[in-house]
């Protein structure tokens, strides 16, 4: 039986859930970045609010970071396989160049400099304490040089995974394997493989971010593994039902492991075996991925206008959010807004700004056509009906 024959109406409903999941994974990136200035442990180069540190936000950061990008790449692998089989190699390449390659290039030119502005201002004015004039001179000079890809790195690696997929298919190396994604023991096996990747490629318990142009073997191996899992999952679509049925056992297990990981990272004895910490992180990632995936497959598995709109908007919102997140975090450093309120103000204002710019300037324009395909204005649809 071919994979296309597995697309029963029930499976099609589950695909709606995966599409919503892909959008939420994007939006969770905005939440993740909104927490960074207010965590207990600062991130190098990121604005850090010395007046407010929150353990709940530190835990929220760890929770989201554990599953968001692996889950995004898993879903990306699933849909990559689906589009490849549906359209063929040439059309797949054209489609991915339009949806991923072109937005990546345009964003590097127009959005990346805006994204880097608050970080460079934070570096020169706040950390190095240059005068305002000197800070802006250094900032504008630095913008003329390469500053990394910031939050656009995920598209860079996604394109590499597409190329790897096409090469392996072209040279006829079989990518499809039989695997049970829904049972606890196979998930433990995935946890063991993830532990090995973490142990071999990373000195730290968790995977960091590298925004340079040279691909990092560890990041490629880690996220490529989840892209490959998503590719495999498309060949086992009947298991989406079972994954949905195991939603709550997987979520509860993942949450318990999150608490364990937080203890191991911050409160455990300093000479603890690093492989134990990496094993806990790996299992946390696996169970959260399949638990949260199950939640969307179980409860958000129907075509819905609101979810469709959010799915459309999420791509632009993520591409355009970084300058607002970091800029607002810097702005609130010098205001009387209470510390506990700053996170929420940054998060809400960033969502409002990016959503409004999407609605006003992106959705019905050629940019929206690139990001998600053409959309008709409601008034135009109404006239067509009449």
FITIKE-123331 format. One record per residue (C-alpha): residue in one letter; x, y, z. Coordinates in steps of 0.001 Angstrom, whole numbers, plus 500000, padded with zeros to 6 digits. Each point is the difference from the previous one (the first is absolute). Example, Ala and Ser with C-alpha at 12.3 -4.5 7.8 and 13.67 -1.06 7.14 Angstrom:
! residues 2
A512300495500507800 S501370503440499340 
END
This chain:
! residues 386
X500000500000500000 X501385503428499060 X500160502858502424 X497445501963498017 X497511497167500454 X500301500382503751 X498397503454499801 X496559499002501306 X497541502759501011 X500895499328503641 X503710500407499239 X499224503205498078 X498379501365503155 X503164499185501925 X502032501936497430 X497984503095500879 X501263499526503546 X503605499745498823 X499655503185497981 X498703501824503078 X502883498498501979 X502542501375497534 X498524503490500439 X499986499797503793 X503634498838499965 X500800503253498181 X498063502123502473 X501567498253502976 X503310501330498713 X498695503504500713 X499030498950503535 X503420498402500481 X501855503130498954 X497743502180502145 X501121498100503120 X503756500396499461 X500459503477501471 X498162498933503155 X501504496564500646 X502217499364502977 X502989499045497851 X500909502516497251 X500671499054496401 X503215501433498441 X499320503076497911 X496324500208500916 X498449502950501878 X499813499093503691 X497700501749502452 X501875500344503301 X496853501096501825 X497958496862499413 X500998496311499965 X497349497298499905 X500408496304500734 X496609499204498402 X501195501657496784 X503294498093500240 X498016496754500229 X497700501115497166 X503058500688497849 X501419496545500737 X496629498379499314 X499479501680496611 X503639499665498955 X499900496254500664 X497461499172497306 X499222502964497733 X502671499779497313 X500219496179499944 X496218499927499631 X500088502628497247 X502537497991498010 X498075496771500528 X496837501579498592 X502067501572497198 X501324496554499076 X496450498607499962 X498733502689497630 X503156499885497883 X499364496321499291 X496341500710499293 X500718502816497524 X502828498033498356 X497760497008499295 X497107502185498898 X501905502273497608 X503229498271499001 X503588501183500325 X499969503014497658 X496778501476501349 X501153499306503557 X503199501986499443 X498050502885498470 X497492499960502850 X502659499944502718 X502026502725498301 X496913502209499980 X498879499235503570 X503404499651501720 X502907501099497795 X498578503320498812 X498722501112503455 X503408499078501446 X501893502136497488 X497598502953500231 X500024499842503803 X503799500008500083 X499987503229498006 X497091501911501529 X499002498469503352 X503348498875501424 X501446503539500336 X496883501062501919 X500301496918502189 X503619500797500832 X499404503656500917 X498961499475503641 X502730497422500609 X502731502272498682 X498587502932501963 X499997497808503114 X503604499026499319 X501455503453499363 X497845502248502179 X499019497856502987 X502722497367500338 X503017501966498742 X498532503349501145 X501014502133497041 X498350503373499569 X496796500157497988 X501729501480496955 X502876497520500161 X497579497107500474 X498021500899496891 X503196500444498002 X501258496569501066 X496557498514499411 X499619501294496456 X503563498964499177 X499391496478501299 X496820499667497957 X502159500216496871 X501690496744501020 X498728496443500410 X498216499595503349 X498750496447499734 X496501498876499086 X498313500684503362 X496641498182500091 X500144499195496264 X502401497096500571 X497114497516500118 X499182500645496329 X503654499522499080 X500112496530501538 X496565499134498666 X501246500596496460 X502996497750500703 X497657497239501143 X497999500353496786 X503191499650497968 X501062496929501992 X496560498462499485 X500129500601496247 X503537498623499683 X499162496827501920 X496879499473497924 X501882500654496767 X502703497420500779 X497247497624501128 X501105499536503577 X496821498748501705 X498779502506502555 X496818498215501025 X500243497632502961 X497356498248502043 X499760501579503428 X497317500228502661 X499764503633501087 X497156499468502439 X501234497420502536 X502074500860503105 X502938497662499284 X500714501387496507 X499881503496501492 X502625498897502505 X502109498821497053 X499662503440498418 X501081501440503331 X503126497836499981 X500895501126496467 X499436503639500973 X502202499493503073 X502798498676497817 X499750503002497675 X500142502377502970 X502902498105501542 X502065499770496825 X499530503510498621 X499342502284502971 X501912500923503147 X496876501524501540 X496898498038501061 X497750501922497628 X500355501139496393 X500992503611499585 X499526502259496995 X502644500685497387 X499222502746497495 X503175499883497936 X500185499114496335 X502099496842500478 X497692497060500776 X500634498445503394 X500091496161499943 X498310499723503392 X497091502258499137 X499638498335496603 X499997496529501591 X497607500886502826 X497327501823498017 X500580497864496917 X499119496956502094 X496577501496500771 X499472501050496385 X500723496373499060 X497489498791502616 X497334502231498473 X500850498660496560 X499505496487501363 X496775500878501773 X498378500862496689 X500507496392498909 X498280498862503213 X496998502310499973 X497744497391501548 X501964500507503221 X498756503577500322 X496886498543501624 X502044498166502612 X502168503057500666 X496806501958500692 X498779497308502389 X503208500202502035 X499867503787500307 X499693500328503757 X502373497210501087 X502689501553497785 X499303503562501159 X500013499045503674 X503236498035499542 X501554502944498180 X498969502445502743 X501420497772502729 X503238499732498026 X500017503799499628 X500022500377503781 X502745497397500236 X502074501802497362 X499575503313501806 X501275498373503186 X502939498373498215 X500958503250498266 X499744502338502965 X499979498103503308 X501722496652499509 X503522499286501346 X502654501587497734 X501791496704499267 X496910498232498700 X500650497774496996 X499270502199496930 X498587497024498095 X497234499713502617 X499000503620499427 X500065499572496229 X497882496850500258 X497409501894502033 X500018502876497486 X499651497574497087 X497051498147501536 X498384503283500973 X500246501131496376 X498583496776498560 X497017499695502335 X499103503683499743 X500172499844496200 X497637497066499703 X497768501182502837 X499494503464498536 X499650498556496518 X497335497664501353 X498169502952501556 X499721501754496648 X499061496781498206 X497305499306502587 X498449503391500641 X500907502279497089 X499414497631497108 X497303501830498066 X500095502688497350 X499515503281501827 X500071503550498625 X501693501423503091 X502712497343500042 X500459500432496256 X500547503725500459 X502431499452502886 X501867497445497912 X500284502515497158 X501091502841502276 X502475498053502148 X502748499880497356 X500129503775499590 X499566500597503729 X503044497881500762 X502136501533497262 X499184503542501155 X499814499612503792 X503640500164501085 X500562503746499710 X496846500662502014 X500706497453502718 X503544501208500683 X499158503653499366 X497102499997502454 X502080498146502588 X502585502765499747 X497345502723500116 X498425498692503201 X503386500046501726 X499562503770500364 X496334500163500984 X498121499701503257 X498024496984498779 X500080497330502743 X502359497138499230 X497334497309500045 X497982501954497406 X502867500567497573 X500003496476498582 X496280500189499240 X500280503464498456 X502850498865497745 X498148496848498982 X496623501637499375 X501343503044498166 X502199497838497760 X497047497802499062 X497794503023499307 X502623501754497853 X500951496935497964 X496377498940499548 X498890503456498861 X502908500347497576 X499071496594498621 X496360500976499501 X500729503455498549 X503136499438497939 X500564496271499421 X496927497783499765 X498562501234496711 X503259501071498363 X502675498243497962 X501874499368503274 X497063498034501350 X499862498102496722 X503627498981500542 X499514499024503640 X496770498022499742 X498383500435496596 X497388502506498775 X497169501076502307 X496914501931498917 X498593502882501998 X496602499199501578 X498271502769498042 X501320498583496742 X498755496534500941 X496591501409500820 X499756501725496611 X500993496764498283 X497167498163501773 X497467502664499027 
END
